[in-house]
Amino acid sequence: MEDLAQSWTRLSLSEREGLGCCLTTEESVKSFSIAANFLTKRALNIEAIVRTFTPLWRARTGFKIQNIGDHKILFSFDDKEDVDRILGSELWSFDKHYDNDRPLQDIKYDRTTFWVQVRSLPMRYMPIEAEEKICNAVGKVIKQSDSQVYDGGNFIRVKVSIDITLPLCQGRLLSLNNDKQLWVMFKYERLPNICYWCGHLTHDDRGCDIWIESEGTLRNDQKEFGSSLRAPPFVVSKKKTIMVSGYFSTRKMNNKARHASQPMEEEPPTQ
């Protein structure tokens, strides 16, 4: 039936089957939805999902949860602000916001977003523009308006949309001024389950074709990927860098502030 729905253009439609039924916005749902693909082979427990996400999301008007099969869940909200806030935090490997104008089977669960920490770079090559250029190998860079979220102190963070059908990038070999070569490492914040045999997020070690083909004979030291991909927890609120104004500029600003705060002397009354 799904194939028929996709190939209707090749059919000779009768009068009853052709155009003649128009659906309006008044006949559509008034909710906002998130479609989620759970990267697990275990059966999904709806009640457990509700218990997990309710305290995390704190949706103002609540939400409805619907199992649409094949480890996919549809969350429906009455408040668009709840959806925008939840998608902004993105603590999971979910597809983008479902716009309700596409059939559910047309949603592609092939991308997710991570904050990637670029490590081992010399300080002179740590401007944001350089980091974004480096992370083009990881995925599509998502630029941020607040420059403070990039700063990790001895590393730079870049937000990247990643194609989960590909293995994770472990790092990148750079050429500095077309002379010296340097390997920089990538670490991924809030990295979920990952297969250390092939680097994919869509299954774990025991579900990997490489492991299955070996009939369990592979050793841990033969894994191509490792826990070094996982970044330690990062808190943006903790300032790693403070900008200090010039000495005389600060003195001038302090003098202006002091004069502005002094009360004006009252003039003596005239006779």
Buried (B, 14 or more C-beta within 10 A) or exposed (E): EEEEEEEEEEEEEEEEEEEEEEEEEEEEEEBBBBBBBBBBEEEBEEEEBEEEBEEEBEBEEEBEBEEEEEBBBBBBBBBEEBBEBBEEEBEBBBBBBBEEEEEBEEBEBEBBBBBBBBBEBEEEBBEBEBBBBBBEEBBEBEEBEEEEBBBBEEBBBBBBBBEBEEBBBBBBEBEEEEEEEBEBBBBBBBBBBBBBBBBBBBBBBEBBEBBEEEEEEBEEEEBEBEEEBEBEEBEBEEEEEEEEEEEEEEEEEEEEEEEEEEEEEEEEEEE
